[in-house]
Structure formats: structure tokens, C-alpha cells
Amino acid sequence: MNILVIDDNKSVRENISKLLTSVGYTITTAVNGLDGFEKAQKESFHLYIIDHLMPLMNGATLTKNLKQTPFCAPTPVLFMTTQNKQSVENLPEFNLFSNVVTKPVNETKFMSTVKCLLGNVRTKIAL
């Protein structure tokens, strides 16, 4: 399973990548929303993990752009934020997120969420 991790914080990208590769996922990283959007259009991914607040293109705008791109639209989005969940729920793009986690991430809960989202992808692939 290929996952694209988009976060402007290098240590967050590295920690999430290390966590996910340790259980066998293939990880590609992007340093901001624009970089992530370009990579998403060039390669197929099973999950996007997107940070909320980034330069050049924030996570909400990136998600909106991905969902408007037919090649990328079916891929689930795990949205990460340092904001409280209520402020994220007020975003116009909220319904485009498959799930939302707050930072710093709880590794156990994070991995459970990733496995759940990827399990839904496997089910769709099998149909």
C-alpha cells in the first residue's frame, strides 16, 4: 500500500514515515501542499496523510484540489491538525476528510485509523 505523507515539518514527516514503513507501507513524502499535489498527480496512492497548516497550499485547499481531480478523488484523506477538532469541523472542506487526527499524534490511535482507512480501500478494490 502506497501512502503520501504531506507535512511541512520535517520531523513529523520522518516520524510518520518511520512508523508506517515499520509495518510494511510504502511512503512518499511531500514538503508542502503544492509538492503533495504534484506528486499525487504523478503516482497512485492508497491514502493521503495531509497536514492542516502549510505554506504554498494548506491542507484544506490541497484536499479540495485532490477531490476535484478524478485520478486522485477516490483516495481517502487522513487530515492532521494542531488545531482543535471543532475548528476543523467548521472548515468548508471538512466533509472531504475521511478522518481527522490531532497533533501530536497518538501512535496507537494513528495506526488504527490508518489501518481502518486502508481496510476500506482494500474492500473497494475487491469489489
Contacts in CASP RR format, 6 or more apart in sequence:
PFRMAT RR
TARGET T0000
AUTHOR 0000-0000-0000
METHOD contacts of the structure
MODEL  1
MNILVIDDNKSVRENISKLLTSVGYTITTAVNGLDGFEKAQKESFHLYII
DHLMPLMNGATLTKNLKQTPFCAPTPVLFMTTQNKQSVENLPEFNLFSNV
VTKPVNETKFMSTVKCLLGNVRTKIAL
1 25 0 8 1.000
1 26 0 8 1.000
1 46 0 8 1.000
1 47 0 8 1.000
1 118 0 8 1.000
1 121 0 8 1.000
2 25 0 8 1.000
2 26 0 8 1.000
2 27 0 8 1.000
2 28 0 8 1.000
2 43 0 8 1.000
2 44 0 8 1.000
2 45 0 8 1.000
2 46 0 8 1.000
2 47 0 8 1.000
3 20 0 8 1.000
3 25 0 8 1.000
3 26 0 8 1.000
3 27 0 8 1.000
3 28 0 8 1.000
3 45 0 8 1.000
3 46 0 8 1.000
3 47 0 8 1.000
3 48 0 8 1.000
3 49 0 8 1.000
3 114 0 8 1.000
4 27 0 8 1.000
4 28 0 8 1.000
4 29 0 8 1.000
4 30 0 8 1.000
4 36 0 8 1.000
4 39 0 8 1.000
4 40 0 8 1.000
4 43 0 8 1.000
4 45 0 8 1.000
4 47 0 8 1.000
4 48 0 8 1.000
4 49 0 8 1.000
5 13 0 8 1.000
5 16 0 8 1.000
5 17 0 8 1.000
5 20 0 8 1.000
5 27 0 8 1.000
5 28 0 8 1.000
5 29 0 8 1.000
5 30 0 8 1.000
5 49 0 8 1.000
6 29 0 8 1.000
6 30 0 8 1.000
6 31 0 8 1.000
6 32 0 8 1.000
6 33 0 8 1.000
6 35 0 8 1.000
6 36 0 8 1.000
6 48 0 8 1.000
6 49 0 8 1.000
6 50 0 8 1.000
6 51 0 8 1.000
6 54 0 8 1.000
6 59 0 8 1.000
6 62 0 8 1.000
7 13 0 8 1.000
7 16 0 8 1.000
7 29 0 8 1.000
7 30 0 8 1.000
7 31 0 8 1.000
7 49 0 8 1.000
7 50 0 8 1.000
7 51 0 8 1.000
7 54 0 8 1.000
7 80 0 8 1.000
8 31 0 8 1.000
8 32 0 8 1.000
8 51 0 8 1.000
8 54 0 8 1.000
8 55 0 8 1.000
9 51 0 8 1.000
10 31 0 8 1.000
12 51 0 8 1.000
12 80 0 8 1.000
12 103 0 8 1.000
13 29 0 8 1.000
13 31 0 8 1.000
16 27 0 8 1.000
16 49 0 8 1.000
16 105 0 8 1.000
16 110 0 8 1.000
17 27 0 8 1.000
17 29 0 8 1.000
19 107 0 8 1.000
19 110 0 8 1.000
19 111 0 8 1.000
20 27 0 8 1.000
20 114 0 8 1.000
21 27 0 8 1.000
23 111 0 8 1.000
25 114 0 8 1.000
28 39 0 8 1.000
28 43 0 8 1.000
28 45 0 8 1.000
30 36 0 8 1.000
30 38 0 8 1.000
30 39 0 8 1.000
32 54 0 8 1.000
32 55 0 8 1.000
32 56 0 8 1.000
32 57 0 8 1.000
33 50 0 8 1.000
33 54 0 8 1.000
33 56 0 8 1.000
33 57 0 8 1.000
33 58 0 8 1.000
33 59 0 8 1.000
33 61 0 8 1.000
33 62 0 8 1.000
34 56 0 8 1.000
34 57 0 8 1.000
35 56 0 8 1.000
36 62 0 8 1.000
37 57 0 8 1.000
37 62 0 8 1.000
37 65 0 8 1.000
37 66 0 8 1.000
40 48 0 8 1.000
40 66 0 8 1.000
40 69 0 8 1.000
40 72 0 8 1.000
40 75 0 8 1.000
41 69 0 8 1.000
41 71 0 8 1.000
41 72 0 8 1.000
44 71 0 8 1.000
45 75 0 8 1.000
46 75 0 8 1.000
46 76 0 8 1.000
46 118 0 8 1.000
46 121 0 8 1.000
47 75 0 8 1.000
47 76 0 8 1.000
47 77 0 8 1.000
47 78 0 8 1.000
47 114 0 8 1.000
47 117 0 8 1.000
47 118 0 8 1.000
47 121 0 8 1.000
48 63 0 8 1.000
48 66 0 8 1.000
48 72 0 8 1.000
48 75 0 8 1.000
48 76 0 8 1.000
48 77 0 8 1.000
48 78 0 8 1.000
49 78 0 8 1.000
49 80 0 8 1.000
49 114 0 8 1.000
50 59 0 8 1.000
50 62 0 8 1.000
50 63 0 8 1.000
50 77 0 8 1.000
50 78 0 8 1.000
50 79 0 8 1.000
50 80 0 8 1.000
51 59 0 8 1.000
51 80 0 8 1.000
51 81 0 8 1.000
52 58 0 8 1.000
52 59 0 8 1.000
52 60 0 8 1.000
52 79 0 8 1.000
52 80 0 8 1.000
52 81 0 8 1.000
52 82 0 8 1.000
52 83 0 8 1.000
52 88 0 8 1.000
53 59 0 8 1.000
53 81 0 8 1.000
53 82 0 8 1.000
53 83 0 8 1.000
54 62 0 8 1.000
57 65 0 8 1.000
59 79 0 8 1.000
60 91 0 8 1.000
60 92 0 8 1.000
60 93 0 8 1.000
61 93 0 8 1.000
63 77 0 8 1.000
63 79 0 8 1.000
63 93 0 8 1.000
63 96 0 8 1.000
63 97 0 8 1.000
64 93 0 8 1.000
64 96 0 8 1.000
66 72 0 8 1.000
66 73 0 8 1.000
66 75 0 8 1.000
66 77 0 8 1.000
67 73 0 8 1.000
67 77 0 8 1.000
67 96 0 8 1.000
74 124 0 8 1.000
75 121 0 8 1.000
76 98 0 8 1.000
76 99 0 8 1.000
76 117 0 8 1.000
76 120 0 8 1.000
76 121 0 8 1.000
77 96 0 8 1.000
77 97 0 8 1.000
77 98 0 8 1.000
78 97 0 8 1.000
78 98 0 8 1.000
78 99 0 8 1.000
78 100 0 8 1.000
78 101 0 8 1.000
78 113 0 8 1.000
78 114 0 8 1.000
78 117 0 8 1.000
79 88 0 8 1.000
79 97 0 8 1.000
79 98 0 8 1.000
79 99 0 8 1.000
79 100 0 8 1.000
79 101 0 8 1.000
80 100 0 8 1.000
80 101 0 8 1.000
80 102 0 8 1.000
80 103 0 8 1.000
80 105 0 8 1.000
81 87 0 8 1.000
81 88 0 8 1.000
81 100 0 8 1.000
81 101 0 8 1.000
81 102 0 8 1.000
81 103 0 8 1.000
82 102 0 8 1.000
82 103 0 8 1.000
83 102 0 8 1.000
84 102 0 8 1.000
85 100 0 8 1.000
85 102 0 8 1.000
88 94 0 8 1.000
88 97 0 8 1.000
88 100 0 8 1.000
98 117 0 8 1.000
98 120 0 8 1.000
99 113 0 8 1.000
99 116 0 8 1.000
99 117 0 8 1.000
101 109 0 8 1.000
101 110 0 8 1.000
101 113 0 8 1.000
END
